[in-house]
Amino acid sequence: MGDEKVLSFGICKKWFHAKYMNIKDEGFKVLQQIDSCHWYCRSCNAGVGKLLRTLVSLADKIGSS
Protein backbone atom coordinates (compact mmCIF):
# COMPACT_ATOMS: atom_id res chain seq x y z
CA MET A 1 0.00 0.00 0.00
CA GLY A 2 3.06 2.24 -0.20
CA ASP A 3 2.99 5.42 1.85
CA GLU A 4 -0.77 5.30 2.37
CA LYS A 5 -1.84 5.46 5.99
CA VAL A 6 -4.47 2.77 6.56
CA LEU A 7 -5.96 1.04 9.60
CA SER A 8 -7.32 -2.47 9.84
CA PHE A 9 -10.22 -2.88 12.22
CA GLY A 10 -10.04 -5.61 14.85
CA ILE A 11 -13.20 -7.59 14.10
CA CYS A 12 -14.31 -7.14 10.49
CA LYS A 13 -10.71 -6.77 9.22
CA LYS A 14 -11.78 -4.02 6.81
CA TRP A 15 -9.19 -1.39 5.88
CA PHE A 16 -9.82 2.35 6.10
CA HIS A 17 -7.63 5.31 5.23
CA ALA A 18 -6.57 7.28 8.31
CA LYS A 19 -7.44 10.48 6.44
CA TYR A 20 -11.02 9.22 5.89
CA MET A 21 -11.28 8.42 9.61
CA ASN A 22 -10.02 11.95 10.49
CA ILE A 23 -6.88 10.61 12.18
CA LYS A 24 -4.03 13.10 12.06
CA ASP A 25 -0.46 12.03 11.17
CA GLU A 26 0.69 12.29 14.81
CA GLY A 27 -2.16 10.07 16.01
CA PHE A 28 -1.50 7.55 13.27
CA LYS A 29 2.17 7.29 14.30
CA VAL A 30 1.16 6.62 17.91
CA LEU A 31 -1.33 3.96 16.87
CA GLN A 32 1.34 2.16 14.87
CA GLN A 33 3.55 1.98 17.99
CA ILE A 34 0.94 0.51 20.37
CA ASP A 35 0.56 -3.23 19.85
CA SER A 36 -2.38 -3.61 22.23
CA CYS A 37 -4.49 -0.86 20.64
CA HIS A 38 -7.43 -2.14 18.60
CA TRP A 39 -9.66 -0.10 16.33
CA TYR A 40 -13.25 -0.91 15.44
CA CYS A 41 -15.32 0.52 12.61
CA ARG A 42 -18.66 2.07 13.48
CA SER A 43 -20.65 -1.07 12.68
CA CYS A 44 -18.37 -3.31 14.79
CA ASN A 45 -18.07 -0.84 17.65
CA ALA A 46 -21.64 -1.40 18.90
CA GLY A 47 -21.11 -5.16 18.94
CA VAL A 48 -17.81 -4.85 20.78
CA GLY A 49 -19.42 -2.62 23.42
CA LYS A 50 -22.18 -5.15 23.99
CA LEU A 51 -19.67 -8.00 24.18
CA LEU A 52 -17.53 -6.16 26.74
CA ARG A 53 -20.57 -5.41 28.92
CA THR A 54 -21.53 -9.10 28.79
CA LEU A 55 -18.02 -10.20 29.75
CA VAL A 56 -17.94 -7.79 32.71
CA SER A 57 -21.32 -9.09 33.86
CA LEU A 58 -20.14 -12.69 33.63
CA ALA A 59 -16.93 -11.88 35.52
CA ASP A 60 -19.01 -10.22 38.27
CA LYS A 61 -21.25 -13.30 38.52
CA ILE A 62 -18.29 -15.66 38.69
CA GLY A 63 -16.56 -13.45 41.28
CA SER A 64 -19.63 -13.38 43.54
CA SER A 65 -20.14 -17.15 43.41
Rosetta blueprint (number, residue, H / E / L):
1 M L
2 G L
3 D L
4 E L
5 K L
6 V E
7 L E
8 S E
9 F L
10 G L
11 I L
12 C L
13 K L
14 K L
15 W E
16 F E
17 H E
18 A L
19 K L
20 Y L
21 M L
22 N L
23 I L
24 K L
25 D H
26 E H
27 G H
28 F H
29 K H
30 V H
31 L H
32 Q H
33 Q H
34 I L
35 D L
36 S L
37 C L
38 H L
39 W L
40 Y L
41 C L
42 R H
43 S H
44 C H
45 N H
46 A H
47 G H
48 V H
49 G H
50 K H
51 L H
52 L H
53 R H
54 T H
55 L H
56 V H
57 S H
58 L H
59 A H
60 D H
61 K H
62 I H
63 G H
64 S L
65 S L
